[in-house]
Amino acid sequence: MKFVSETVIDAIIDALEAYSDEQYEKQMEAFSEAQPVIFAWLFSEEFELLNEDEKGYLQYLALIAWKSVVEVNGPLDAVSEEEIGEAEENNYEILEASTAKKFRDRLDPFFENTPQEDLLAFAEEAVLESEDDPDSLVSKEGREPIFIALKTIVDVLTTE
């Protein structure tokens, strides 16, 4: 699996920001058709702790991750529920094993053996960019499930 660079991720974000609502919806439809299990998982009760803005943000971030991976590696096989379940479980185990106090520091172990550092940094920045802002889009409670979901998506889309 080829490396997805920050340049590619930024270009995808720029393109999505320039889209009309209709074009954006078409991208989400393409995502749901290409990765129906991931898409269904994003809308599952697993994320009921997130508020509506956080759910929408997670779906947007997942779309960016998917489009970035496809841009570099071409069309991908659809992932299965088992693949998502295994990756998510592994990611929660890594997070739970961390003894760091600050959330940012708890994410360090994820960077130790990742072949997709820029995608992981994108996920980290997405949940931490306004860490100290009380009006932040991502709540303190939402950071963990959103990061783990994005890390899980990166894992299942980039595993060969």
N, C-alpha and C positions, 0 to 999 in steps of 0.2 A: 504494500500500500504506500503510495507516494505521500510525501510530507505536504501538509496543507499549511501554507505560510500566512503570516499576518497580512501580507499584501493582498492575497486572494480573499481572505475574510473581510478586509476593509472594502474591497471592490464589490463584494456581494452586498454588504450593508449599504454602501452608496447607491447601488442599483435598486435595492428594495425601497430605500427612502425616496427615490425619484418616481416610484410606481404610483399609479392611481389606485384607488381602493379596488377597482375591478381587476387590474393587473395583479395586485397583491393576492386577491382571492384565487386567481388562476394559479399562482405559485403554490398556495396552500393546497389547492386541489391536486396539483401535480405531486406534491409531497405526500398527500394522503393516498394517492394511487400507487406511488412507488414504494411507500413504506407504511402499509395499512396498520400493521401491528404497533409500530412506534406511534403513529398518529392516534390510534384508539387509546393507547396507554396514556398519552398526554391529556386525554379528555376523561380519564378514569377517576374513580373515587380516591385513588392513591394520592391525588393532589387536592383533596377537598380542604385541607388546612390552608391552602393558599387563597388569597382574596381574588376577585375577578381580574383586577389589573395584573396581579402576579401570574395568574394562569395565562392570560393573553401574552404577557412578556415571555414566559417560558415557551409558548408555542412559536413566538417570533424568533427567539434565540435558537430553538430546535430547527426551524426552517433555515436560518443562516448556517448552522452547522452542517445540515444535510446538503444544502446547495454548494457550500464550500468544498465538501468532500467529493461531491459529484463533479464539480468544476475541474478538479485536479485528477480524479481517478476514473471518470466516466460513470455510466449507469452501474448501480449496485444491486445485488440480490436483495430481496426483501428479507428482513430479519424476523426471527421467530420470538414467540413469547418466552421460550426457554432461554434464548440468548439474552434477552433483556433481563429476565429474572436473575440469571447467573451473574451478569455484569453488575447489576444493581446491588446484589447481595455482597459481591466482592468489594464494591466501592463503599458501602456502609461499614463493612468490616475494617477497611483501611481508616475511615473517618473515626470510628469508635475506638480504634487502637491508639489514636493520637492522644497524647496527654497535654498538649499545648492548651493554654488558656484562651488565646485569641483565635478567632475563627480563621483569619488569614494564615496563621501559623499551623493550624490543624490541616490546611490544604497542602503543606509542603511535601508530605509523603507521596502525593499523587504525581508530583513532578519528577520523582526520582527515577522512574523507569518508563516514562511515556515516550513513544515515538512521535506523538503529536503535541508537542509542547505549546505551539501557538494556539491550537484549538482549546487546549486546557487553560491557557492564559486568558483567552477570550471568555471562557466560562467563569473564571475567577473574577475578572474585571466586571463582568456583567452583574455579579451579585455583590461586589464590594465597592463599586465606584463611588457610591454615596453612603458609605458605612456610617458616617457620623451625622448625616442629614436626617432629621426626624421626618421630613417629607419625602424620603426616599421611596422609589417605586417598589423596591424589595425590602420587606420587613425583616427584622432580626430573625423571626421564626421562619421566614420564607427562604432565607439564604441557603440553608442546608439542603432542603429537598430540591431546590432549583439547581444548585451546583451538582448534586449527585445525579439528577436527571440528565443534565447536559453531559456530564462525564460518562454516564452510561450510554448515551446516544453516540458520543464520540467513540467509545469502545466498540459498540456493536457495528458501527458503520466502517470502522477502520481495521477490524480484525480480519486477517486473511485466512 
